[in-house]
Amino acid sequence: MSATPHPQRRRRRNTRLLATAAGIATVGALVAALPATAGETTTKKPGYQRPTRYQDVQLLSFNDLHGNLEPPAGSSGRVTELQADGTTKTIDAGGVEYLATHLRDARGGNKYSITAAGGDMVGASPLISGLFHDEPTIEALNKLDLDVTSVGNHEFDEGAKELSRLQKGGCHPVAGCYVDGETFEGANFPYLAANVLDEKTKKPILKPYWVWKKNGVKVGFIGVTLEDTPGVVSAEGVKGLKFKDEVETINKYAKELERQGVKSVVALIHEGGLPASAAYNYDCDSPGGGDGVSGPIVDIAKNITPKVDALVTGHTHAAYACTIDDPAGNPRTVTSAASFGRLYTDTTLTYDRWTGDIARTAVGSANHVVTRTVPKAPDMTDLIAKWNTLAAPVGNKPIGYISADISNIGTESPIGDLIADAQLAYGKELDPETDLALMNPGGVRAPLTYAAKGSEGDGVVTYAEGFTVQPFANTVNLQDFTGAQLVQVLKEQVSGTNTTAPKVLQVSAGLTYTLDMTKTGVDRVVADSVKLNGAAIDPAATYRVATNSFLAGGGDGFTTLGQGTNDLVGGDDLAALEKYLLANSSATNPIAPPAADRITVVK
């Protein structure tokens, strides 16, 4: 799935608002003066003060960590900051050693502070976590004092049973315990899955909601993942599960919480939007509430009951702190903290003790950068060292050499092309008649960077780095398609479920075409421009195509790829990349980044 901005799918591979914080960010447009009673106290007897009517509750949130315990590499480890003069600059960000420090500083002794997350804490993780079925990430989240999170689509990469194990604890049924004498304790925070039902029992597979309570203050949290999770996760990962509509589910449980006397509610939603700017501090409420953000979360936010006071979202890996009107026409804050632990959101919810509800006119929210200029949290440093020591025998193995960074940025990315070329080469080994390869952008999780991460040396690609790029343990499959079907596959990139958020496949060398983004729908694919090795695609001819097993099953909305014939299932996709790098690079002759010029994009 995508490293930007559409993270998707699959099973993993085994083998206080601080004005001085580094990232002053967008502040929600809801801040307003409270009634005069806000600071009122009454002395009943010496040593006793009745609580004030209004109590500020701090909500710290983040989303889409994806097991990134160490600072992410390349562009995945930077954020863009908008400057006062309209220019932008990039800031290195992320890493749980720094995230822990920032969150602990932000809490600053605030007794009314909650930390929540919007899903995809695990899955598509780097080797340090993915190799150990993400137990290291759960340990890190426990140390971060995470209070609650929703599930995301990636929490289902290894299925509901494995998700249950991450929640409840216990050693892996196959791999066992990773540290002698230590049993994995599981998450000490609840995973919420209100809209994920067991098909047999018709009940949520995990808790649908959770209530935070302190000194009479009660805030409920409802957690859901995107309804389309089955479309972005392997079929095996969601077997026996039913995913319900996000709005209907949240509205249902908001009523249930109200019946229990909980009137302050936050929805944790693993679905999101796309702001008009990539800068984390972009004011998406200018020119109007929500005008600067688009995508699925907009309609969801507009339809969720006014009983819900704030939405913490995710999935798109974007950063925003917006207001979108609820069905009653009242503004409501909607936030997302990008991904990979690069940002956290600080939201102030003002709780009215008289009503038990949030005073919406006093909600303020901002995103802050998890800079790497603060001291590292020692407990996180120790955790990373422990798991890196266990991973080293596998992760440090060299698998290739590169002459420069191979980026994962762009409609067509150099690393996407490299992976497609590797799968074409492997496909030809399986069947010399293989013509081309297609790679889904969401399956490309990171770039390859030239600078050495450890002691391997500059330009050396290690297995750990390759794993971070392709962590899903898909197989490389071959199928036959007609030319007409092949063109239809390209049209499915920009139509159907991919209409509003195109998923442009990465293509192997020899396949070229034009994508006209000034047009809409299927017209964006200039049909007569599709050529293979310079020759126009023959609608009636048969083409042998290599894809990963996720695409071969029709994943990411590519239904036509699920209709291929003459199937041949090959080996592991990372092994194919490793084999390609070893065959085509050396210390004295490293591989250069592909030019990424196979798809002509008209904007």
C-alpha positions in Angstrom: 0.0 0.0 0.0 1.0 3.5 -0.2 3.7 5.3 1.6 1.8 8.4 0.7 -1.1 9.3 1.1 -3.2 6.1 0.8 -1.8 3.5 3.1 -3.4 0.2 2.5 -3.6 -3.5 3.5 -2.1 -6.9 4.0 -0.5 -9.3 6.3 2.9 -8.4 7.5 6.1 -10.3 6.8 7.3 -12.6 9.6 11.1 -13.1 9.1 -0.4 21.4 26.5 -0.9 23.2 23.5 2.6 24.6 23.6 3.0 28.0 22.0 6.7 27.4 22.0 6.6 23.9 20.6 8.7 23.4 17.5 5.6 23.2 15.2 3.1 26.0 15.8 0.2 24.7 13.8 -3.3 25.4 12.6 -5.6 26.3 15.4 -9.2 25.3 15.2 -11.7 28.0 14.4 -13.8 27.2 17.4 -11.9 29.0 20.1 -14.2 31.6 21.9 -14.7 33.2 25.3 -16.2 31.0 28.0 -19.0 32.2 30.3 -17.9 34.3 33.3 -18.3 31.2 35.5 -15.4 29.5 34.0 -13.0 30.2 36.8 -15.5 30.2 39.7 -14.6 28.3 42.9 -16.5 28.0 46.1 -14.8 27.2 49.5 -16.8 24.8 51.6 -14.3 24.2 54.3 -10.5 24.6 54.7 -8.7 22.5 52.2 -11.7 22.0 50.0 -12.5 23.6 46.7 -15.5 22.7 44.6 -14.5 22.0 41.0 -15.2 24.8 38.6 -18.0 24.5 36.1 -15.7 24.2 33.2 -12.8 21.9 33.1 -10.3 21.8 30.2 -9.5 18.3 29.1 -6.3 17.8 27.0 -6.6 15.4 24.1 -3.3 14.3 22.6 -3.7 12.2 19.4 -1.8 10.7 16.6 -2.5 8.1 13.9 -0.9 5.7 11.3 2.3 5.0 13.3 2.8 1.8 11.3 5.4 0.4 13.7 7.9 3.3 12.9 9.8 3.1 16.2 12.9 4.5 14.6 12.9 7.8 12.7 11.5 7.1 9.2 13.9 7.5 6.3 13.9 10.1 3.6 10.8 12.1 2.9 8.8 9.7 5.1 10.7 11.3 8.0 10.1 14.9 7.2 7.1 17.4 7.4 6.5 20.6 5.5 6.0 23.8 7.5 4.4 26.9 6.0 6.3 30.1 6.9 4.8 33.6 7.6 6.1 34.8 4.2 4.3 32.1 2.3 7.4 29.9 1.7 7.8 26.4 3.1 10.6 24.5 4.8 11.0 20.8 5.7 11.7 19.6 9.2 13.0 16.2 10.2 10.4 14.5 12.3 9.4 11.2 13.9 10.8 8.4 16.0 9.3 7.1 19.2 12.3 8.3 21.3 11.2 11.8 20.4 7.5 11.2 20.3 7.6 10.0 23.9 9.5 13.2 25.0 7.1 15.5 23.2 4.0 13.8 24.6 5.3 13.7 28.1 6.3 17.4 27.9 2.9 18.3 26.4 1.1 16.6 29.3 3.1 18.8 31.7 1.5 17.5 34.8 -2.0 18.0 33.4 -4.3 15.7 35.3 -7.0 15.9 32.7 -5.0 14.6 29.8 -6.0 11.7 27.4 -3.9 10.2 24.7 -5.8 8.6 21.8 -4.9 7.3 18.4 -6.7 6.8 15.1 -5.7 3.4 13.9 -2.9 1.7 11.9 -0.6 1.6 14.9 0.8 -1.6 13.5 1.1 -3.2 10.1 3.3 -2.3 7.1 6.0 -1.9 9.7 9.8 -1.8 9.4 11.8 -4.9 10.2 12.4 -3.9 13.9 8.6 -4.3 14.5 7.3 -6.3 11.6 9.7 -9.2 12.1 8.3 -9.7 15.5 4.6 -9.5 14.6 4.6 -5.9 15.9 5.0 -6.8 19.6 7.7 -4.1 19.8 5.2 -1.4 18.8 2.6 -2.5 21.3 5.4 -2.3 24.0 6.3 1.2 22.8 2.6 2.3 22.9 2.3 1.0 26.4 5.3 3.1 27.4 3.8 6.1 25.7 0.7 5.8 28.0 -1.6 5.5 25.1 -5.2 5.4 26.5 -7.2 4.2 23.6 -7.1 3.7 19.8 -9.4 2.6 17.0 -8.4 -0.2 14.8 -7.3 0.6 11.3 -7.3 -1.5 8.1 -3.7 -2.6 8.9 -4.6 -4.0 12.2 -6.2 -6.8 10.1 -3.1 -7.6 8.0 -2.7 -10.9 10.0 -6.4 -11.4 10.8 -8.7 -11.0 13.7 -7.0 -13.7 15.8 -3.7 -12.0 15.7 -5.3 -8.6 16.5 -6.9 -10.3 19.5 -3.5 -11.5 20.6 -2.0 -8.0 20.3 -4.8 -6.8 22.6 -4.8 -9.6 25.1 -1.2 -10.8 25.0 0.4 -14.3 24.7 3.3 -15.5 22.5 2.8 -15.9 18.8 1.2 -19.3 17.9 4.0 -20.1 15.4 7.0 -18.0 16.2 6.6 -18.4 19.9 8.2 -16.1 22.5 11.0 -13.9 21.2 12.7 -13.3 24.5 13.5 -16.2 26.8 11.4 -16.1 30.0 9.2 -13.3 28.7 5.6 -13.7 27.6 4.1 -10.9 25.5 1.7 -9.0 27.7 -0.4 -7.3 25.0 -1.8 -3.8 24.8 -2.7 -2.1 28.1 -5.0 0.2 26.2 -8.2 -0.8 24.5 -8.4 -1.3 20.7 -11.9 -0.2 19.6 -13.7 -1.8 16.7 -17.3 -0.7 16.8 -18.0 -1.4 13.1 -16.1 -4.7 12.8 -18.5 -7.6 13.4 -18.1 -11.3 13.7 -20.2 -12.7 10.8 -21.5 -15.5 13.1 -22.2 -13.6 16.3 -23.1 -10.2 14.7 -21.2 -8.6 17.5 -18.1 -6.3 17.5 -14.9 -8.4 17.7 -13.5 -5.9 20.2 -14.9 -3.2 22.4 -17.0 -0.6 20.4 -16.4 2.2 22.9 -14.5 3.2 26.0 -15.1 5.9 28.6 -12.4 8.0 30.3 -13.4 9.2 33.8 -11.7 11.5 36.3 -13.2 13.5 39.1 -16.7 13.5 37.6 -15.5 14.2 34.1 -16.5 11.6 31.6 -15.4 11.5 27.9 -16.5 8.6 25.7 -14.5 7.3 22.7 -16.0 5.3 19.8 -13.6 3.6 17.4 -14.2 2.6 13.8 -12.2 1.7 10.7 -13.1 2.5 7.2 -16.0 0.4 5.9 -14.0 -0.4 2.8 -11.3 -2.3 4.8 -12.0 -5.5 2.9 -11.0 -3.7 -0.3 -7.6 -2.7 1.0 -6.7 -5.8 3.0 -6.1 -9.4 1.8 -9.1 -11.6 1.9 -7.5 -13.9 4.5 -7.1 -11.0 6.9 -10.8 -10.1 7.0 -12.2 -13.6 6.7 -15.3 -14.1 8.8 -15.7 -10.3 9.4 -18.3 -7.8 8.4 -17.5 -4.1 8.2 -20.4 -1.7 8.8 -21.0 1.9 7.8 -18.9 4.4 9.9 -21.6 7.0 10.3 -24.4 4.6 11.3 -22.1 2.8 13.7 -20.9 6.0 15.5 -24.4 7.4 15.7 -25.6 4.1 17.2 -23.0 4.1 20.0 -23.3 7.8 20.6 -26.9 7.2 21.6 -25.9 4.3 23.8 -23.3 6.4 25.5 -25.8 9.1 26.1 -28.2 6.6 27.7 -25.3 5.8 30.1 -24.9 9.4 31.0 -21.9 10.1 28.8 -22.6 13.2 26.7 -19.0 14.1 25.8 -18.0 11.9 22.9 -14.9 11.7 20.6 -15.0 9.5 17.5 -11.7 7.8 16.5 -12.1 7.1 12.8 -9.6 5.4 10.6 -10.7 7.2 7.5 -9.5 10.7 6.5 -9.3 13.5 4.1 -6.8 15.4 1.9 -6.0 19.0 2.7 -5.4 21.5 -0.1 -1.8 21.9 1.2 0.9 19.5 2.3 2.0 21.8 5.0 1.0 20.5 8.5 0.2 24.0 9.7 -2.0 25.0 6.7 -5.2 26.8 7.8 -7.8 24.5 6.3 -10.6 26.7 7.7 -9.7 29.5 5.3 -11.7 30.6 3.4 -14.4 28.6 5.2 -14.9 25.7 7.6 -13.7 22.6 6.0 -13.2 24.2 2.6 -9.5 23.3 2.6 -10.0 19.5 3.0 -11.6 17.0 0.7 -12.1 13.3 0.7 -14.3 10.7 2.5 -14.0 12.3 5.9 -16.0 15.3 4.8 -19.2 13.5 4.1 -18.7 11.3 7.2 -18.2 14.4 9.4 -21.2 16.1 8.0 -23.4 13.2 8.9 -22.2 12.0 12.3 -24.6 13.0 15.0 -24.0 16.3 16.8 -23.8 14.2 20.0 -20.1 13.6 18.9 -17.9 16.6 19.8 -14.7 15.9 17.9 -13.3 13.5 15.3 -9.8 12.1 15.4 -9.1 10.6 11.9 -6.4 8.9 9.9 -5.7 6.6 6.9 -4.7 9.3 4.4 -1.4 10.1 6.1 -2.3 13.8 5.8 -2.1 16.6 8.4 -5.0 18.8 9.2 -6.9 20.5 12.1 -10.1 21.7 10.6 -13.7 22.4 11.5 -16.5 20.8 9.5 -20.2 21.6 10.4 -22.2 18.8 12.0 -25.8 18.0 10.8 -27.1 20.8 13.1 -24.9 23.3 11.3 -22.5 23.7 14.2 -18.7 23.6 13.7 -16.9 20.5 14.9 -13.1 19.9 15.0 -11.7 17.2 12.7 -8.0 16.3 13.0 -5.3 14.1 11.6 -1.6 14.0 12.6 -0.1 12.8 9.3 1.7 9.4 9.9 4.8 7.6 11.2 4.8 9.5 14.5 6.0 12.8 12.8 3.2 14.9 14.4 0.9 14.8 17.3 -2.3 16.8 17.8 -3.1 18.8 20.9 -6.8 19.5 21.3 -8.4 21.3 24.3 -11.9 20.0 25.0 -13.7 22.2 27.6 -16.0 20.0 29.7 -19.1 21.6 31.2 -19.8 19.9 34.5 -23.4 21.3 34.6 -24.4 19.6 31.3 -21.8 16.8 31.1 -21.1 17.9 27.5 -18.2 19.7 25.7 -18.6 23.5 25.3 -18.0 23.4 21.5 -17.4 27.1 21.3 -14.2 26.5 23.3 -12.6 23.7 21.4 -9.1 24.5 20.1 -6.8 22.2 18.2 -3.3 22.3 16.6 -0.7 19.9 15.2 2.8 19.9 16.5 6.0 18.5 15.0 7.8 15.6 16.7 11.1 17.3 16.2 14.4 15.4 16.8 15.9 18.4 18.6 14.6 17.3 22.0 16.2 14.7 24.3 15.5 11.1 23.5 13.4 9.2 25.9 15.8 6.6 27.5 13.1 3.9 27.9 12.4 4.1 24.2 16.1 4.0 23.4 16.4 0.8 25.4 13.4 -0.7 23.8 14.7 0.0 20.3 18.2 -1.4 21.2 16.7 -4.6 22.5 14.7 -5.4 19.4 17.4 -4.2 17.0 19.8 -6.7 18.7 17.3 -9.5 18.0 16.7 -8.3 14.4 20.3 -7.7 13.5 21.2 -11.2 12.2 18.5 -10.9 9.6 18.3 -7.2 9.0 22.0 -6.4 8.5 22.5 -8.6 5.5 23.4 -6.6 2.3 21.0 -7.3 -0.6 22.2 -4.7 -3.1 23.9 -1.3 -3.9 22.5 2.0 -5.0 24.2 5.1 -6.4 21.7 7.6 -4.9 18.4 7.8 -3.0 15.6 6.0 -4.8 12.5 8.0 -3.9 9.0 6.9 -3.3 7.6 10.4 -4.2 5.5 11.1 -7.3 2.7 9.7 -9.3 5.3 7.4 -10.8 8.1 6.9 -8.3 11.6 5.6 -8.9 11.3 2.9 -6.3 7.9 1.9 -7.7 9.6 1.4 -11.1 12.4 -0.5 -9.5 10.0 -2.9 -7.8 8.0 -3.4 -11.0 11.2 -4.1 -12.9 12.2 -6.7 -10.3 8.9 -8.4 -10.6 9.1 -8.5 -14.4 12.5 -10.1 -14.2 11.3 -12.6 -11.7 8.2 -13.3 -13.8 10.4 -14.0 -16.8 12.2 -16.6 -14.8 8.9 -18.3 -14.0 7.7 -17.9 -17.6 9.8 -16.4 -20.4 6.5 -15.2 -22.0 5.9 -12.6 -19.2 5.4 -9.2 -20.8 5.1 -6.7 -18.0 4.6 -6.1 -14.3 2.3 -3.8 -12.3 2.8 -2.7 -8.7 0.3 -1.1 -6.5 1.5 2.3 -5.0 0.2 1.4 -1.5 2.6 -1.6 -1.5 5.6 0.7 -1.7 6.1 1.8 1.9 9.3 3.8 1.9 12.3 5.0 -0.2 15.7 3.5 -0.4 18.2 6.0 0.9 21.9 6.2 -0.1 23.2 7.3 3.4 24.1 4.4 5.6 21.6 3.8 8.5 24.1 1.8 10.5 27.6 0.4 9.9 26.8 -1.1 6.5 28.3 1.9 4.5 26.7 4.4 2.1 24.9 3.0 -0.8 24.4 -0.5 0.7 20.9 -1.8 0.8 20.2 -4.1 3.7 17.5 -6.6 4.1 16.0 -4.4 6.8 15.8 -1.5 4.4 14.2 -3.7 1.7 11.7 -5.0 4.3 10.7 -1.5 5.1 9.9 -0.9 1.4 8.0 -4.1 0.9 6.8 -5.6 4.3 3.7 -7.5 3.2 4.9 -10.9 2.2 2.9 -11.0 -1.0 3.8 -13.5 -3.7 4.6 -12.6 -7.3 1.8 -14.0 -9.5 1.5 -14.4 -13.2 -1.9 -14.1 -15.1 -3.0 -13.7 -18.7 -5.1 -10.7 -19.8 -6.3 -9.4 -23.1 -5.1 -6.0 -24.3 -8.6 -4.7 -23.7 -8.4 -5.9 -20.1 -5.0 -4.4 -19.6 -6.3 -0.9 -20.7 -9.3 -1.4 -18.5 -7.0 -2.0 -15.5 -5.3 1.3 -16.2 -8.7 3.0 -16.3 -9.6 1.4 -12.9 -6.7 3.5 -11.5 -8.9 6.6 -11.8 -12.5 5.3 -11.8 -14.7 3.3 -9.5 -13.5 3.3 -5.9 -10.4 5.1 -7.1 -12.2 8.1 -8.7 -11.7 10.6 -6.0 -8.3 9.3 -4.9 -6.5 7.7 -7.9 -4.2 4.8 -7.3 -1.7 4.9 -10.1 0.1 1.6 -10.7 3.8 1.5 -11.0 4.8 -0.1 -14.3 7.8 -2.0 -15.5 10.1 -0.8 -18.3 8.6 -1.0 -21.7 5.0 -0.1 -20.7 4.3 3.6 -21.5 1.1 5.7 -21.6 -0.3 9.2 -20.9 -2.4 10.1 -17.9 -4.3 13.4 -18.5 -5.3 14.7 -15.0 -7.1 17.7 -16.6 -9.9 15.3 -17.5 -12.1 13.2 -15.3 -12.7 9.5 -14.7 -11.6 7.0 -17.3 -11.0 9.7 -19.8 -7.8 10.5 -17.8 -6.2 7.4 -19.4 -5.4 8.3 -23.0 -6.3 4.9 -24.4 -4.3 5.1 -27.7 -1.2 6.1 -25.9 -0.8 2.8 -24.1 2.1 1.0 -25.7 4.4 -1.9 -24.8 7.9 -1.7 -26.1 6.8 1.0 -28.5 3.9 -1.0 -30.0 0.3 -0.1 -29.4 -1.6 -2.5 -27.2 -3.7 -4.9 -29.3 -7.1 -5.3 -27.6 -7.4 -8.9 -28.8 -3.9 -10.0 -28.0 -2.9 -11.9 -24.8 -0.4 -10.4 -22.4 1.3 -12.2 -19.5 1.3 -9.9 -16.5 3.2 -10.1 -13.2 1.6 -8.6 -10.1 1.7 -9.2 -6.4 -0.9 -11.5 -4.9 -2.9 -8.6 -3.4 -3.5 -7.1 -6.9 -4.0 -10.5 -8.4 -7.0 -10.9 -6.0 -8.5 -7.7 -7.3 -7.3 -5.5 -4.4 -7.4 -1.7 -4.3 -10.4 -1.6 -6.6 -8.7 -3.3 -9.6 -11.5 -5.8 -10.2 -10.2 -6.7 -13.6 -6.9 -8.0 -12.2 -9.0 -10.5 -10.3 -10.2 -11.9 -13.6 -6.9 -13.1 -15.1 -6.4 -16.6 -16.4 -3.6 -19.2 -16.5 -2.5 -18.3 -13.0 0.9 -19.1 -11.7 1.8 -18.3 -8.1 5.4 -17.5 -7.5 7.5 -16.7 -4.5 7.9 -13.8 -2.1 7.9 -10.3 -3.5 10.8 -9.1 -1.3 12.9 -12.1 -2.4 12.2 -11.0 -6.0 13.5 -7.5 -5.2 16.5 -8.9 -3.4 17.4 -11.2 -6.3 17.1 -8.3 -8.8 19.3 -6.0 -6.7 22.0 -8.7 -6.3 21.9 -9.5 -10.0 22.0 -5.9 -11.2 24.2 -4.1 -8.7 27.6 -4.4 -6.9 29.8 -2.2 -4.7 31.7 -1.0 -7.8 28.6 -0.8 -10.1 25.6 0.3 -8.0 22.2 0.6 -9.5 21.0 4.1 -10.4 17.5 5.4 -9.6 15.1 4.7 -12.5 14.1 7.9 -14.4 10.4 7.5 -13.6 9.4 8.6 -17.1 7.2 5.7 -18.2 3.9 7.5 -17.4 3.4 10.9 -19.0 1.3 12.9 -16.6 -0.6 16.0 -17.9 -1.7 18.4 -15.2 
